[in-house]
């Protein structure tokens, strides 16, 4: 269950552990609210996560994850997760992200090899 380690690092704002879980040749596709799409390199993807981690930490918010679906394909684990933030009273932000993460073995280590993220989806 590599996604558990990834989400635990994300929850605790541990960018160094996140860096070790994300594969250097990760394939990403980020879809923004206006429909534009962008593929990010490893450095850009980790940079985006770091920026979001810092913003949540600065505003005394915390991450909320909802694992919607898990499956396997050959050696890969595919996980669909809704990501949002909330305050300390568990009030959830009005929007979040819907993510499909694929983890697979890279040189004897389970890593995040693909990330598809739809930003600014409503939290209902």
QUINORKA-V934978 format. One record per pair of residues at least 24 apart in sequence whose ideal C-beta (glycine too) atoms are under 10 Angstrom apart, sorted by the first residue. I is the first residue (numbers start at 0). J is the second residue. If there is no record, write none. Layout:
[[I:J] [I:J]]
This chain:
[[0:69] [0:76] [0:78] [0:102] [0:109] [1:75] [1:76] [1:78] [1:100] [1:101] [1:102] [1:103] [1:104] [1:108] [1:109] [1:110] [1:111] [2:64] [2:66] [2:69] [2:76] [2:77] [2:78] [2:80] [2:98] [2:100] [2:101] [2:102] [2:109] [2:111] [3:66] [3:78] [4:102] [4:109] [4:111] [5:64] [5:78] [5:80] [5:100] [5:102] [5:109] [5:110] [5:111] [6:62] [6:64] [6:66] [6:78] [6:80] [6:82] [6:100] [7:64] [8:48] [8:52] [9:48] [9:51] [9:52] [9:55] [9:62] [9:64] [9:80] [9:82] [10:52] [10:61] [10:62] [10:63] [10:64] [11:52] [11:62] [12:48] [12:49] [12:51] [12:52] [12:53] [12:55] [12:56] [12:61] [12:62] [13:52] [14:45] [14:46] [14:48] [14:49] [14:52] [14:53] [17:44] [17:45] [17:48] [17:49] [17:52] [17:111] [18:42] [18:45] [18:48] [18:49] [19:108] [19:110] [20:102] [20:108] [20:109] [20:110] [20:111] [21:45] [21:48] [21:100] [21:110] [21:111] [21:112] [21:114] [22:101] [22:102] [22:103] [22:105] [22:106] [22:108] [22:109] [22:110] [22:111] [22:112] [22:113] [22:114] [23:105] [23:110] [24:105] [24:110] [24:112] [25:101] [25:105] [25:110] [25:111] [25:112] [25:113] [25:114] [26:101] [26:111] [26:112] [26:113] [26:114] [26:115] [27:111] [27:113] [27:114] [27:115] [27:116] [28:99] [28:113] [28:114] [28:115] [28:116] [28:117] [29:96] [29:98] [29:114] [29:115] [29:116] [29:117] [29:118] [30:96] [30:97] [30:115] [30:116] [30:117] [30:118] [30:119] [30:120] [31:116] [31:117] [31:118] [31:119] [32:94] [32:117] [32:118] [32:119] [32:120] [33:118] [33:119] [36:115] [36:117] [37:116] [39:114] [39:116] [44:111] [44:114] [44:116] [47:114] [47:116] [48:114] [51:82] [51:84] [51:96] [54:84] [55:84] [55:85] [55:92] [58:84] [58:86] [59:86] [59:87] [60:84] [60:85] [60:86] [60:87] [60:90] [60:91] [60:92] [61:85] [61:86] [61:87] [61:89] [62:95] [63:89] [63:91] [63:92] [63:95] [63:122] [64:95] [64:98] [65:91] [65:95] [65:97] [65:122] [67:97] [67:98] [67:99] [68:99] [71:102] [72:101] [72:103] [73:103] [74:102] [74:103] [74:104] [74:109] [75:101] [75:102] [75:103] [75:104] [75:109] [75:112] [75:113] [76:100] [76:101] [76:102] [76:103] [76:104] [76:109] [76:111] [77:101] [77:102] [77:103] [77:113] [78:102] [78:111] [79:115] [80:116] [81:117] [81:120] [81:122] [82:116] [82:118] [82:120] [82:122] [83:120] [83:122] [84:122] [85:122] [91:122] [91:123] [92:122] [93:119] [93:121] [93:122] [93:123] [94:118] [94:119] [94:120] [94:121] [94:122] [95:119] [95:120] [95:121] [95:122] [96:120] [96:122]]
